[in-house]
């Protein structure tokens, strides 16, 4: 497993909201922010978040877990008000919660609605809610989680890929409108990361991670899939003052995936999957 060295006190006194922070990439972001001094509120749709919060609180970190569905507009408001009440302010937002609802020709209206409401619409609601608090602080930073799927055609992915594509375009528009408030808005686009969905695909195809890491890795120049913590570092960078002159930008976290084209490394036939 990959590790990173935390930058001590980089986010001391800062308050961050991370949606979808109970597991996977979101949890790594929450943990790394805590290690660097931030107070973090995070959301999740299941009780996994209760366990995550208990573990982090036991370790001495300041965290608040908000259980609920990002599809609910009232919940999006509640997250923000609860965070402000608990920690006194809001400096940063990481929009990570997203519906992995990958449908194509078989997509129903409900599938489309879920993809967009728990996706770009949820992101937009959260930004609308946090901006007044960031204005009080004199500025802030927002990172929206996108994907390589925003840029690539993939089989049976109309709903997911188009929703991720909307995130990238919306991020640029947000950045333009919020620049006057000294609020920066960027996105990141991970490649294949060992999250719940990728593990699920590996188990369905048989052989698990041991078999499929090298095979799916051929989509990437580094010949492997990524770890959640390898997404956390770049997200923290974009939130930090080190990125003070970066806005309206998408940062690929994909080991060169987008640069290689359809042939990959050309070693064997690669089975199509998902990040």
C-alpha positions as CSV (number, residue, x, y, z in Angstrom):
1,X,0.0,0.0,0.0
2,X,1.2,3.5,-0.9
3,X,1.9,6.1,1.9
4,X,2.6,9.8,1.8
5,X,4.3,12.1,4.3
6,X,1.9,14.6,5.7
7,X,2.8,18.3,5.7
8,X,2.5,19.2,9.4
9,X,0.0,21.9,10.2
10,X,-0.6,22.9,6.6
11,X,-4.3,23.1,7.2
12,X,-4.2,24.0,10.9
13,X,-7.2,26.1,11.8
14,X,-9.0,25.3,8.5
15,X,-12.4,23.6,8.1
16,X,-13.2,21.3,5.2
17,X,-16.3,19.5,3.9
18,X,-15.7,16.3,2.0
19,X,-18.7,14.6,0.5
20,X,-18.6,10.9,0.2
21,X,-15.8,10.6,2.7
22,X,-16.6,7.3,4.4
23,X,-14.5,5.1,2.2
24,X,-12.2,4.9,-0.9
25,X,-10.8,8.1,-2.3
26,X,-13.0,10.3,0.0
27,X,-11.8,8.6,3.1
28,X,-8.1,9.0,2.1
29,X,-8.8,12.7,1.5
30,X,-10.4,13.1,5.0
31,X,-7.6,11.2,6.7
32,X,-4.8,13.2,5.0
33,X,-6.6,16.5,5.8
34,X,-6.8,15.5,9.4
35,X,-3.1,14.6,9.5
36,X,-2.3,18.1,8.3
37,X,-4.4,19.9,10.9
38,X,-7.8,20.4,9.4
39,X,-11.2,19.9,11.1
40,X,-13.2,17.9,8.6
41,X,-16.9,17.2,8.1
42,X,-17.7,14.4,5.7
43,X,-20.8,12.7,4.4
44,X,-21.8,9.2,3.6
45,X,-25.0,7.3,2.8
46,X,-24.3,4.3,5.1
47,X,-23.2,3.6,8.6
48,X,-19.7,3.0,7.4
49,X,-19.2,6.7,8.1
50,X,-20.0,6.2,11.8
51,X,-17.1,3.7,12.1
52,X,-14.8,6.0,10.1
53,X,-15.6,9.0,12.3
54,X,-15.1,6.9,15.5
55,X,-11.7,5.8,14.3
56,X,-10.6,9.3,13.4
57,X,-11.9,10.8,16.6
58,X,-10.2,8.1,18.6
59,X,-6.9,9.1,16.9
60,X,-7.4,12.6,18.1
61,X,-8.7,14.3,15.0
62,X,-11.6,16.7,14.7
63,X,-14.2,15.2,12.4
64,X,-18.0,15.3,12.0
65,X,-19.9,12.7,10.1
66,X,-23.2,13.7,8.4
67,X,-25.2,10.7,7.2
68,X,-27.6,11.2,4.3
69,X,-28.3,11.2,0.6
70,X,-26.7,13.9,-1.6
71,X,-29.8,13.7,-3.8
72,X,-31.7,15.5,-1.1
73,X,-31.5,19.3,-1.4
74,X,-32.3,19.7,2.3
75,X,-29.4,17.4,3.3
76,X,-27.0,19.4,1.2
77,X,-28.0,22.5,3.2
78,X,-27.9,20.6,6.5
79,X,-24.3,19.5,5.9
80,X,-23.1,23.1,5.6
81,X,-25.1,24.5,8.5
82,X,-24.0,21.6,10.8
83,X,-20.4,22.1,9.8
84,X,-20.5,25.8,10.5
85,X,-22.1,25.2,13.8
86,X,-19.6,22.6,14.8
87,X,-16.4,24.3,13.7
88,X,-17.4,28.0,13.3
89,X,-16.5,28.4,9.6
90,X,-15.9,26.7,6.3
91,X,-12.7,27.2,4.3
92,X,-12.7,24.4,1.7
93,X,-15.0,22.0,-0.1
94,X,-14.2,18.7,-1.8
95,X,-17.1,17.4,-3.9
96,X,-16.5,13.7,-4.1
97,X,-19.8,11.9,-3.6
98,X,-21.1,10.6,-7.0
99,X,-23.5,8.0,-8.2
100,X,-21.7,5.2,-10.0
101,X,-24.8,4.5,-12.2
102,X,-23.3,3.4,-15.5
103,X,-26.0,2.7,-18.1
104,X,-26.2,3.0,-21.8
105,X,-28.9,2.1,-24.2
106,X,-30.8,0.6,-21.3
107,X,-30.8,3.8,-19.2
108,X,-34.1,4.9,-17.7
109,X,-35.2,8.4,-16.8
110,X,-34.6,7.4,-13.2
111,X,-31.0,6.3,-14.1
112,X,-30.4,9.7,-15.7
113,X,-31.8,11.6,-12.9
114,X,-29.8,9.8,-10.2
115,X,-26.6,10.2,-12.2
116,X,-27.0,14.0,-12.4
117,X,-28.6,14.7,-9.1
118,X,-26.0,12.7,-7.1
119,X,-23.3,14.2,-9.3
120,X,-23.1,17.6,-11.0
121,X,-26.3,18.9,-9.4
122,X,-25.2,17.8,-6.0
123,X,-21.9,19.5,-6.6
124,X,-23.6,22.7,-7.6
125,X,-25.9,22.6,-4.5
126,X,-22.9,22.2,-2.2
127,X,-21.0,25.1,-3.8
128,X,-24.1,27.4,-3.6
129,X,-24.4,26.6,0.1
130,X,-20.7,27.0,1.0
131,X,-20.0,30.2,-0.9
132,X,-21.5,32.6,1.7
133,X,-19.3,31.1,4.4
134,X,-16.2,31.3,2.2
135,X,-17.0,34.9,1.4
136,X,-16.9,35.6,5.2
137,X,-13.4,34.1,5.3
138,X,-12.3,36.3,2.4
139,X,-11.9,33.3,0.0
140,X,-11.6,29.6,-0.2
141,X,-11.0,26.6,-2.5
142,X,-13.1,23.9,-4.0
143,X,-12.1,20.7,-5.7
144,X,-14.6,18.7,-7.7
145,X,-13.9,15.0,-8.3
146,X,-14.2,14.2,-12.0
147,X,-12.8,11.2,-13.9
148,X,-10.9,9.9,-16.9
149,X,-14.5,8.9,-17.9
150,X,-15.2,12.5,-18.6
151,X,-12.8,12.4,-21.5
152,X,-13.1,8.9,-22.9
153,X,-15.8,6.9,-24.7
154,X,-16.4,3.7,-22.7
155,X,-19.0,1.0,-23.4
156,X,-22.4,1.3,-21.7
157,X,-21.5,4.4,-19.9
158,X,-23.8,7.2,-21.2
159,X,-25.0,8.2,-17.8
160,X,-21.8,8.2,-15.8
161,X,-19.5,9.6,-18.4
162,X,-21.8,12.4,-19.5
163,X,-22.3,13.4,-15.8
164,X,-18.5,13.4,-15.2
165,X,-18.1,15.5,-18.4
166,X,-20.6,18.0,-17.0
167,X,-18.4,18.3,-13.9
168,X,-15.5,19.5,-15.9
169,X,-17.4,22.2,-17.8
170,X,-19.2,23.3,-14.7
171,X,-16.0,23.6,-12.7
172,X,-14.7,26.1,-15.2
173,X,-17.9,28.1,-15.0
174,X,-17.8,28.0,-11.2
175,X,-14.2,29.2,-11.2
176,X,-15.1,32.2,-13.5
177,X,-18.0,33.3,-11.3
178,X,-16.3,32.8,-8.0
179,X,-12.9,34.3,-8.8
180,X,-14.2,37.8,-7.7
181,X,-14.7,36.3,-4.2
182,X,-11.1,34.9,-4.1
183,X,-12.6,31.4,-4.3
184,X,-10.6,29.0,-6.5
185,X,-12.4,26.0,-8.2
186,X,-10.6,23.1,-9.8
187,X,-11.2,19.4,-10.6
188,X,-9.2,16.2,-10.6
189,X,-9.7,13.3,-12.9
190,X,-8.5,9.9,-11.5
191,X,-7.7,6.9,-13.6
192,X,-8.3,3.4,-12.4
193,X,-8.1,3.5,-8.6
194,X,-8.5,0.6,-6.3
195,X,-11.8,1.7,-4.9
196,X,-14.9,-0.4,-4.2
197,X,-16.1,-0.4,-7.8
198,X,-12.8,-1.5,-9.2
199,X,-12.5,-4.3,-6.6
200,X,-16.0,-5.3,-7.5
201,X,-15.1,-5.6,-11.1
202,X,-12.0,-7.6,-10.3
203,X,-14.0,-10.0,-8.2
204,X,-16.7,-10.4,-10.9
205,X,-14.0,-11.2,-13.6
206,X,-12.3,-13.6,-11.2
207,X,-8.8,-13.4,-9.8
208,X,-9.2,-10.2,-7.8
209,X,-6.6,-7.5,-7.5
210,X,-3.6,-9.8,-7.8
211,X,-4.6,-10.8,-11.3
212,X,-6.2,-7.6,-12.6
213,X,-3.8,-4.9,-11.4
214,X,-1.2,-5.7,-14.0
215,X,-3.8,-6.3,-16.8
216,X,-5.8,-3.1,-16.2
217,X,-2.5,-1.4,-15.5
218,X,-1.7,-1.5,-19.2
219,X,-4.1,1.4,-19.6
220,X,-1.5,3.4,-17.6
221,X,2.1,4.3,-18.3
222,X,3.0,3.2,-14.8
223,X,1.6,-0.3,-15.5
224,X,-0.7,-0.4,-12.5
225,X,-3.9,1.0,-11.0
226,X,-3.7,3.7,-8.4
227,X,-4.3,3.8,-4.7
228,X,-6.9,6.2,-3.1
229,X,-4.1,8.0,-1.2
230,X,-2.5,8.9,-4.5
231,X,-5.6,11.0,-5.2
232,X,-5.6,12.6,-1.8
233,X,-2.2,14.3,-2.2
234,X,-3.1,16.2,-5.4
235,X,-6.5,17.2,-3.9
236,X,-4.8,18.7,-0.8
237,X,-2.3,20.5,-3.1
238,X,-5.2,22.2,-5.0
239,X,-6.8,23.2,-1.7
240,X,-3.6,24.6,-0.3
241,X,-1.9,28.0,-0.7
242,X,0.7,26.3,-2.9
243,X,-2.0,26.3,-5.6
244,X,-3.0,30.0,-5.0
245,X,-2.7,30.8,-8.7
246,X,-4.5,27.8,-10.0
247,X,-8.2,27.8,-10.9
248,X,-10.5,26.5,-13.6
249,X,-8.0,23.6,-14.1
250,X,-8.4,19.8,-14.3
251,X,-5.6,17.8,-12.9
252,X,-5.4,14.2,-14.3
253,X,-4.4,11.7,-11.6
254,X,-4.1,8.9,-14.2
255,X,-0.5,7.7,-14.6
256,X,-0.6,8.9,-18.2
257,X,-3.9,7.2,-19.1
258,X,-5.3,10.1,-21.2
259,X,-2.0,10.5,-23.1
260,X,-1.6,6.9,-24.3
261,X,-4.6,6.4,-26.7
262,X,-6.5,3.2,-27.3
263,X,-3.6,0.8,-27.6
264,X,-2.3,1.3,-24.1
265,X,1.0,-0.4,-23.6
266,X,0.2,-2.9,-26.4
267,X,1.2,-6.0,-24.4
268,X,-2.0,-8.0,-24.3
269,X,-5.7,-7.6,-25.0
270,X,-7.1,-5.6,-22.1
271,X,-10.6,-6.2,-20.8
272,X,-12.6,-3.0,-20.6
273,X,-13.5,-2.0,-17.0
274,X,-14.1,1.1,-14.9
275,X,-12.5,3.5,-12.5
